[in-house]
Amino acid sequence: MKGRLTAQQISRHDFDAPGELVKWLGAVQAQDYAAAKWAVGLRLSGSSTDELIERAIDEGTILRTHALRWTWQFVSPVDIRWILALVAPRLVSRFGNRHRELELDATTFRKSNAVIEKALRNGQHLTRNELAERLTKARISPAGQRLAHILGRAELAGLICSGARRGKQSTYALLDARVPTIGKSLARDEALAKLAGLYFRSRGPATVADFAWWSGLAPAEARDGLEAAKARLVSEVVGGRTYYRGDRHDRRSTSGGVHLLPAFDEYLVAYRDRQTVLESRYVKSINAGGGMLGPSVVVGDRVVGTWRRELGRSTVTVEIRMFEKASATKQSAVATAARRYAAFLGRKAECRFY
């Protein structure tokens, strides 16, 4: 689908700061931490590095939390509260049965939030295991999936978010400590309009069904958000479907190029219908099931292969599997994209085609 690479900042880079890029996108899928850092890095101008993204996370100019669809997301500090307020009620209701199965009720969540809040006072940043220990001492079991849901509910409540990394471990911190409360909250209709505007400007052309999928909103709410944002959008009908995009699209469009996109990249995960960029016969190569969405090779605006990495001491071996036999010219362009990824990691690239 022409225009998405530009809107998503993949083929054109208007930002050099990670926080500004995430603010443009509204939210970035971040369940695979290493992949999410590259998702941000590949969209920045200049020579972005893994360390640059890590520093932004440590400093809190990017926050990682459970938000849209109760999945990990990178979000901007200026947006996190209104986004959580918008999506949390539906998510809490959606997981009600699961919480009852785990014997997690309103009283338990209230007590666990109090324990977590106390543990993270005075600027403390604690790991998942450290918070589990505090809960256990308070006689709140974190066994099995209970801990994930206890922490997830605390995130949706706006109590906690990501803290600074401690070595290779993630930590949690109080949201109020990372982002002091400022300004007024948004009314629900304002938040719907704002989220729709963020989505279509940064991912258009897209349909209202795509927006509902990405946001996790009810279809009726997604339509309401689109209606409220339409004045800032343009539309076109393709194949009987109406697509919406930001009104700056034509002035900002650039050619597609060749890109190595990480697992769960927004170029795929942000749309309910991916057939516009990925042929149906290759879907299982990218999405083998179980909620996985693997790394992809994009040429022009089409997904044409997959890739994986193997880290060495000072190198990264990038193994490429093209769906169809590639010319020497195309292989050279893919190898150049692999070298860009290696530079992001501060390593030398070794590229292999299979």
N, C-alpha and C positions, 0 to 999 in steps of 0.2 A: 504494500500500500504506500504509494508515493506521498512524501511529506512527513511520515512518522519519524524517520531517521533524523530529520532536521528538528522537528518539534521536540524530540527526546534528547537533543543535544549530542547525538552520536556522530552525525556527519558534519555538523557545524557546532562550534564551541563558543558560547557567549560568556562563559563564566570561568574564572580561574580559582575561585574559593569554594571548597567543598560545601560549606554551609549555604552559600548562595545557590549552588546547583540543586541541592536538596530542597531548598525553598521553592525553586522554580517547578520542580517535579511534584511537590506536595508530600509525597511519601515514596520510598524506594524499598522494594522487597529485600529483606535482610536476614532470612533464616540461615543461609549459608554465609557466615561472617566474611571469609576470605573472598568469596564471589561478590558479595555486596560492596566490598571496598573497591574492587575492580570495576563494578558497575558505576560507581561514582567517578573513579579515576579516568576511565575511558571517555567520559563526557566532559572533562575539563580541558581548557586550553593550556598551552605550554607543556612542560615536562612534569606531569603529576606523578607522585610516588605513593607507595604503600604507606610510608612514614607520614606523608602529608595528611592522609585520611585518618590514620591512627591518632595523630595530634589533634585533629578536629574533634574526634570522638572523646579523647581525654579532656579536652578543654570545654566540651559541651556545646560546640557550635553545630554539631550533629548529635542527635539523641537516638538511641535505639530502644524500641519498646514494642509491645504487642498492641496493635491498633487495627487496621483494616483486616477484616476476615479473621481476627484473632491470630494473626501471623506477625512474625518479627518484621518491623519496618524501621528504616531511617526516617526521621522527621526533623523539621526545623524547630528550634525552641519557640519561635514566634507563633507556630501553628499547632503545637502539640496539645494544648488544652482544649481548644475549640474542636479539633478533630476527635479527641477522646470523648468529649461531651456529646458529639453527634453520633458516633458509632457505638458507644458503650451500651446503651439500653437494649438495642437489638441483640448484641452479642451475649449479654448477660441472660436474656431470655432464651436465646438459642441453645445455650449450654446448661440450661436449668436441669434437664434430665440427667446429664452427666454429673453435675454437681450433687444431685440427690444420690446417685449411685456411689459417689465417693464420700457420702455423708458429710458434705460441706453445705451448711445452711447460712443464713444471714448472720446468726449469732457467731458462728465459727469465723466467718470472714471479718466481722467486726473485731473479734479478739485477735485474729492473726494480723490484721492491719495495725492494731495497737502495738503488738510485739515488734513488728517490722519498723514502725515509726520510731519507737524507743531505741531500737538497735542502731538506727541510722542517724540519730541526732548528732549535733555538733560536727557536721561535715563528714561523717563516717561513710566509707565506701566498702561494702562487704560482698563477698562472693555468695553464690547460690548455696554452697555447703555451709558457710558460716551462718546464713539466715536460717537454714534448716536446723542447725544446732540450737539457735535461739528459740525457734518454735518448739522444738522437742523439750527444752527446759521449761517452757510455759505449758507443757502437756497438750500441745497441739501437734498431732502426728503429721509429718511431712512424707509419709511412706508412699511409694508407688507414684501415681500420677497426681496425688494430692498437692505436692509442692508446686508443680507446674501451674496448677489452677489457682492455688493461693497467691502465687506471685503474679500470675496473669491478671487476676481480679484486682490486685493492688495497683497494677499498671493502669488498667482501665479506669480505676477510681481516681487516677491522677496523683496517687501517693508516691510512687517510685518510678524511676526510669534508669537508664544506663548510667553507670559511674565510670571513672577512669579505669582503664585496663590495668591489671596487676600481672605483669609478665604475659603469659598466654591466657590468663583467666579473665573473664568478664566480671564486673561488679555491678551492684545496684547502689543507687543513691536516692535521697529524697528529691522529688521533683521541685519542691519549693526551694531547696538549697541550690539546685542547678539552675533553675529558672524562677527567680522571684516573681510573684504575681504582679502583673502590670496591666493597665488598661481594662476595658470592659469586656465582658463575655459576649458572645454572639447569640442572638436569638436563633432558634432552630431553622427558620426559613432563610436567614442570612447565612448560616453555616452551610446549608444545602447549596445555595447559590454559589458560595465561595468555593466549595469543594468541586462542584461541577465546572466552574470556570478554570480552576487549577488543572483539572483532568483534561479537558478538551484543548486547552492551549498548549499543554505539554505532551499530549499523546494523540491528538487528532491527526488525520481524520479517524473518527471512531463513532460508534453508535451508542444510543442510550442503553442498550443491553450490555455493551462493553463496560460502560460506566457503572452500571448496577453490579456487574460481576466484580470489577476492581475494588469498588468502595465497600461492597457487602451490604449496601442499603437495600431496602425493599424496592421493588420495581416502581411503585407509585412515588416513593420519595425520590428516586433517581430521576423520574420524569419531572417532578416538581423542581428539582434542582436545575435541570436542563432548561426548563421554561424560564426560570428566573435569570439564567445566565445567557440566554439566547441573544440578547442585544449586543454582546461582545463576541459573538461567534458568527461564522458563515457556514452554510450547509451545501451539500451536493448529494444527488441521488445516484448511486452506482448499483447496478444489479437489483434494482427494486428496494434497496435499503438506503436510508438517509444517514449520511455521515456529517459530523460536525467537527470544526477545527477553529483555532484561534484566527482572528482576522488579520494577523501579521504574516500568515503562512506564505503568501506569494512573494513577499519581499524578502523572506528569509530562507527560501528553499535553496538547497545545495545538492550536488550529486551524491549518490549513495556511498561509493567507495567499498572497501573491504574491511571487515571488522570481526574480531573474536569476542563474542559476547559471553558473559559468565552464566553459570547456572542460575535459573530463576530471574533472568534479566527482564526488565520492564518491557522490552521490545516484544516479548512473547506473553509474559504473565499478566500484562495489563489489559488483555483483550479476551473476551469470551470466545470470539471467532478468530482463529489464527490461520485460516485457510488462505487469507489474502497474502500471507508471506511464507507459508509453509504448506507444501503439497501434502495431501492426505496420505499418500503412500509412504511418506517419510515421518509421519507423526510419531510412530513408536520408536524411531531412532532418537528422538528428543524427549519424548514423554512415554517412558516404558511402563508407567503406572505407579501407584503408591504415592501420588502427589509430587513425584519428582519431575523436574524440568531441567534437562541437562544443558551444558555449554553448547553454543552454536556458532557456526561460521556463516557470516552474512556477506553476500556479494550483491551490490546494487541494493535492492530492498528485499531480497529473497534469502531465506535460510537454505544453504546449499551443502551443509556438512556439520560434523560435530568435532569436538576436540577435547583433549584431556591433558593434564600437566603432570610431570614428575620432577620433583625438586631435587637438585643435587647440592653440593656444598656451595658452589658459586654459579651454577647454571640452572636453567629450567628447560627440560625437554618437553616440547609441545608436539603431541601426536595428533595428526589431522586425518580424519576420515571423511572424504568428500562423497556425497551421494552418487555423483557421476564423475567419470574421468575428467580431470581438469587439464587445461593447456598449460604449457610451461609458463606463459605470461601470468595466468591466474594463480598458479602455484607460487610464483615469485611474489605476487601481491599479498597472498596469504602469509608467506614467510615474513614479509615486512610487518604485517599486523602482529605476528608472533613476537618479533623483535621489540615492538612497542610494549607488549605485555611484559616481556622479560625486563625491559628498562624500568617499568613501573615497579617491579620487584627488586630492582638493583642487581640483576643477574644477566648473564649472557644466555642467548637463546640457542637451542638446538631444535630444529624443526624436522619432523619426520612425517611423510605421507604414507597412508596405508590404503 
